[in-house]
Amino acid sequence: MIILKGQGRAFCAGGDVSLCFQNPGNWKICANFLQKQYTLNYVMATYSKTQISILNGIVMGGGAGASIHGRFRVATEKSVFAMPEADLGHFPDVGASYFLSRLPGFFGEYAGLTGSRLDGAEMLACGLATHFVSSDVYYLNLQHVMPIYNCFYRKSIRFLLLLCVNCSVCYHNGNTDMPLYM
């Protein structure tokens, strides 16, 4: 299994796309950057191991691409999701046309065209997050998690998420085929 979590106030703020706009005459820099980014997103989306992303803090642009393709996305009240490429006059990338178009109603189109920010509860409500926990009570201690994972393998993902949230109240949206609680 793969566990992704940020450090500090962001899961991943993206922002690297500004590199393309700072060097408009050198298209190779942008092409190389985007090739690496899209390859990484493809590998993450098609990888057979379970991916859990702890989205505590800023999840924008490339951060969305690094987390949204995984199986479990745990948001907190500190989560802030956006596709800021729209503010730069760029189209939302990192697979956004795939995952935003699958949101209910026209919510994905709205988020992709306006670059508006969503909090963790809104991410859960629209399906961008699979689970929601309070940032005050979650923690991730791999020394405790890995023995459980090794003992229970597939079922341990439920226990892993419980450990990540310190056995606190955890909300999940019913769109995942493996609910948090048995």
Disulfide bonds with the S-S distance in Angstrom:
Cys20-Cys30 2.13
